[in-house]
Amino acid sequence: MAVTFLVTIDTEEEREWDSDYLDHTHYTVKNISFLQPLQDVFDKYGVKATYLIDYPVATDKIASAILKDFQDNHQAEIGMHLHPWVNPPYEEKRTVAHSFPSNLPPELQFEKMKLLTKVISDAVGQRPVTYRAGRYGFNESSVNVLQELGYLVDTSIVPFREAKQPHEPSFGWLANTEPYFLNPEAITEPGNSKLLEVPLTVGFSKKVPQILAKKYTGLPNIGLRRILKKVLGIDLYWLRPSYSDLRQMIQLSEAQISGGASYLNMMFHSNELMPGGSKYNTTQNDVDGYLKRLDDYFSYLISNHSIRFSCLKEMYPKGR
């Protein structure tokens, strides 16, 4: 059976993460003009990208025209990505906590998402039905908001993610990382909502016992985790080319596929394709290496596995 492959891209402004949270008038979206070489790699292998765009991107005519072309002519999908601090209405205090959508009152989440949905629809000619929260700021309060606005799929949940601060989201170990319909009362468990969750692909370099997977995030970094890595070759990776090198992405993918995963969900940010647009790629050589890593990864994947490339909205069951 073919494994479904997704790439979901947070498509957003250029910004340093340790800077102040200013409104949308203070940021640029020049990085969108650097996405064509990335899309060329996708086109080479038939990858269907899902660009999850936020307010500054959707309201910029040049940026939205580029993404509309990807949508209309390159099999791409345009979804929604909410950064509250750059998305009217501006009713919340500008704090780090409020940079996570899930920390806003549901009513304000609704108003921001309602406006962003309209702006995206007007910009690209199609209504978005897929979503990822900025900073993975997603919890039970967002489920009904998204359902009310007609969204079908969320991809905000990061397996094994543990909060470092009280205002940050925690998802921890998931009993099942296959897509599931969300429980509005407990988002890491299946429920009866109409909103499908497609978690990011985060997992181990090799198959591990379930009890270790459950306890892993609670282990000290300088201690048992180091021993597991050095002695047994067990490490936790994201399917994210800015976090993982080619070998690590292949190891993770092989472990997921051999473990019975039906899909792989890669993520990264649009500004990683612009030299100096993010801390991950500061030069053109960095970007070129990044693109080569992606090219080599896709080449390996299709040479060794039966892969079905999909955009995010296609994950939703037909007839549901």
C-alpha positions in Angstrom: 0.0 0.0 0.0 1.3 3.5 -0.9 2.3 5.8 1.9 0.8 9.3 1.7 3.3 12.2 1.7 2.4 15.7 2.8 4.5 18.8 3.0 2.8 21.6 5.0 4.6 25.0 5.0 4.0 27.8 7.4 4.0 30.6 4.9 4.6 33.9 6.7 6.5 37.1 7.2 10.2 37.5 8.0 10.6 37.9 11.7 13.2 37.2 14.5 11.5 35.1 17.2 13.0 36.9 20.1 11.8 40.3 18.8 8.6 42.3 19.9 5.2 41.3 18.7 4.2 44.1 16.4 1.2 44.4 14.1 1.2 43.5 10.4 2.4 46.9 9.2 5.9 46.3 10.7 6.8 43.2 8.7 7.6 42.3 5.1 7.0 39.1 3.1 9.9 39.2 0.7 10.6 35.5 1.3 7.6 34.5 -0.9 9.5 35.7 -3.9 12.2 33.1 -3.1 9.8 30.1 -3.2 10.0 29.3 -6.9 13.1 27.1 -6.6 11.4 25.1 -3.9 8.3 24.7 -6.0 10.5 23.5 -8.9 11.8 20.7 -6.6 8.2 19.8 -5.8 7.2 19.8 -9.5 10.2 17.5 -10.3 8.8 14.8 -8.1 5.1 15.6 -8.2 4.9 16.8 -4.6 1.7 18.6 -3.7 2.6 21.3 -1.3 0.2 22.9 1.2 1.1 26.5 1.9 -0.6 27.6 5.1 -0.6 31.4 4.8 -1.1 34.2 7.4 -2.5 37.7 7.2 0.6 39.6 6.0 1.1 37.1 3.1 -2.6 37.0 2.1 -2.8 40.8 2.0 0.3 41.3 0.0 -0.6 41.4 -3.7 2.8 40.1 -5.0 3.0 37.3 -2.5 -0.6 36.2 -2.9 -0.2 36.2 -6.7 2.8 33.9 -6.5 0.9 31.5 -4.3 -2.2 31.7 -6.4 -0.1 30.6 -9.4 1.2 27.6 -7.3 -2.4 26.7 -6.5 -3.7 27.1 -10.0 -0.8 25.6 -12.0 1.4 23.5 -9.6 -1.0 21.2 -7.6 -0.5 23.3 -4.5 -3.1 24.0 -1.8 -3.5 27.3 0.2 -4.6 26.9 3.8 -4.7 29.2 6.8 -2.0 30.0 9.4 -2.9 32.3 12.3 -0.3 34.6 13.8 -2.5 36.6 16.2 -0.1 39.6 16.6 -0.3 40.4 12.8 -3.9 39.6 12.3 -6.8 42.1 13.1 -8.8 42.7 15.0 -6.2 43.8 17.6 -8.1 43.4 20.9 -5.6 41.4 22.9 -2.6 42.7 24.9 0.7 42.2 23.1 2.3 39.5 25.2 4.3 36.3 24.4 1.4 34.3 25.8 -1.0 35.9 23.3 1.3 35.0 20.4 -0.3 31.5 20.7 -3.8 31.5 19.2 -5.1 29.0 21.8 -4.5 31.5 24.6 -7.0 33.9 23.1 -10.7 33.8 24.0 -12.6 31.7 21.5 -14.6 34.7 20.4 -11.4 36.6 19.4 -10.0 33.5 17.7 -13.2 33.4 15.7 -13.0 37.0 14.6 -9.4 36.8 13.6 -9.9 33.5 11.7 -13.1 34.8 10.1 -11.2 37.8 8.7 -8.2 35.8 7.6 -10.5 33.2 5.9 -12.1 36.0 3.8 -8.8 37.6 3.0 -7.3 34.3 1.8 -10.4 33.5 -0.2 -10.3 36.9 -1.9 -6.6 36.7 -2.6 -6.4 33.2 -4.2 -10.0 32.6 -5.3 -10.6 29.5 -3.1 -11.8 29.2 0.4 -9.2 27.6 2.7 -10.3 24.5 4.6 -7.0 23.5 6.3 -5.2 25.1 9.2 -2.2 25.2 11.4 -1.9 27.4 14.5 1.0 29.8 14.7 3.5 28.5 17.2 1.5 25.3 17.3 -0.9 27.2 19.7 -3.8 24.8 19.5 -6.1 23.4 22.1 -9.7 22.4 22.8 -10.8 26.0 22.5 -10.0 26.1 18.8 -11.9 23.0 17.6 -15.4 24.5 17.6 -14.1 27.8 16.2 -12.6 26.0 13.2 -15.7 23.8 12.7 -18.0 26.9 12.8 -15.9 28.5 10.0 -16.1 25.4 7.9 -12.6 24.0 8.3 -12.0 20.3 7.7 -8.4 19.5 8.6 -6.0 20.8 11.3 -2.3 20.0 11.4 -1.2 21.8 14.6 -0.4 18.8 16.9 3.3 18.0 17.3 3.8 14.5 18.9 6.2 14.5 21.9 6.1 18.3 22.2 6.3 19.4 25.9 5.8 23.0 27.0 8.7 24.8 28.5 6.5 27.6 29.8 2.9 27.5 31.1 1.6 29.5 28.1 3.0 27.0 25.6 1.2 24.0 24.1 2.0 20.5 25.2 0.9 17.4 23.2 3.2 14.7 24.6 3.2 11.1 23.5 0.2 10.2 21.3 -1.2 6.7 21.5 -1.9 6.8 17.8 -0.3 9.3 15.3 -2.6 8.3 12.5 -5.1 11.0 11.4 -8.1 11.1 13.7 -11.2 13.2 14.2 -10.7 15.5 17.2 -12.3 15.2 20.6 -13.4 18.8 21.5 -12.8 17.9 25.1 -9.3 16.3 24.7 -7.5 17.0 21.5 -4.9 14.3 21.8 -7.7 11.7 21.8 -10.1 10.7 19.0 -13.6 12.2 19.2 -16.8 12.9 17.3 -16.0 16.3 15.9 -15.9 16.9 12.1 -12.4 18.3 12.3 -9.7 15.9 11.2 -6.3 16.1 12.9 -3.2 15.2 10.9 -0.3 15.4 13.3 3.2 16.4 12.2 5.7 13.5 11.7 7.9 13.4 14.8 9.3 10.1 16.0 12.3 7.9 16.7 15.2 6.9 14.5 14.2 3.3 15.0 11.4 1.3 16.5 11.3 1.6 20.3 9.1 -0.1 23.0 5.9 1.8 23.7 6.8 2.3 27.4 10.0 4.1 26.3 8.1 6.3 23.8 5.6 7.2 26.6 8.4 8.2 29.0 10.9 9.6 26.6 10.1 13.3 26.8 10.4 13.1 30.6 14.0 11.8 30.4 16.8 14.2 31.1 18.7 15.4 27.9 22.1 15.0 29.5 21.6 11.5 30.9 19.4 8.7 29.7 18.6 10.4 26.4 22.3 10.7 25.7 23.0 7.1 26.5 20.1 6.0 24.3 21.6 8.0 21.4 25.2 7.0 21.9 24.8 3.4 22.8 21.6 2.3 21.1 21.2 4.9 18.3 17.8 6.0 19.5 17.0 9.6 19.0 13.9 11.7 18.4 13.6 13.5 15.0 11.2 15.9 13.3 10.5 15.4 9.6 11.7 19.0 9.1 14.8 19.8 7.0 15.9 22.7 9.2 16.0 20.4 12.2 17.1 17.1 10.7 19.8 16.3 8.1 19.2 13.9 5.2 20.3 10.8 7.1 18.0 11.6 10.0 15.0 12.3 7.8 15.5 9.0 6.0 15.9 7.1 9.4 12.7 8.7 10.7 10.8 7.9 7.5 12.0 4.3 7.4 11.0 3.9 11.1 7.6 5.3 10.5 6.9 3.3 7.4 8.2 0.0 8.8 6.0 0.7 11.9 2.9 0.9 9.7 2.4 4.7 9.4 0.0 5.5 6.5 1.5 9.0 6.0 4.4 11.3 6.5 3.9 15.0 7.2 6.9 17.2 6.7 6.9 20.8 7.8 9.0 24.0 7.6 8.7 27.7 7.1 8.6 29.7 3.9 11.2 32.2 5.2 13.8 29.4 5.4 14.1 29.6 1.6 15.3 33.2 1.7 18.9 33.9 2.5 18.8 35.6 5.9 15.1 35.1 6.2 15.5 32.7 9.1 18.3 31.6 11.5 18.5 28.3 9.7 19.7 29.5 6.3 21.6 32.8 6.4 23.4 32.6 3.0 22.5 31.5 -0.5 24.8 28.5 -0.1 22.7 27.5 2.9 19.5 27.7 0.9 21.1 25.7 -2.0 22.1 23.0 0.4 18.6 23.0 1.9 17.1 22.5 -1.6 19.6 19.7 -2.4 18.7 18.0 0.9 15.0 18.0 -0.1 15.8 16.9 -3.6 17.9 14.0 -2.3 15.2 13.0 0.2 12.4 12.9 -2.3 14.6 10.9 -4.7 15.3 8.4 -2.0 11.7 8.2 -0.9 10.2 7.4 -4.3 13.1 5.1 -5.2 12.5 2.9 -2.1 8.8 3.2 -1.4 5.4 3.5 -3.0 4.5 7.1 -2.3 1.2 9.0 -3.0 1.8 12.7 -2.8 -1.2 14.6 -1.4 -2.2 18.1 -0.3 -3.7 18.4 3.2 -7.3 18.8 2.3 -7.2 15.5 0.3 -6.7 13.7 3.7 -10.3 14.3 4.6 -12.4 11.2 4.0 -14.8 11.4 1.0 -18.4 11.3 1.9 -17.8 12.4 5.6 
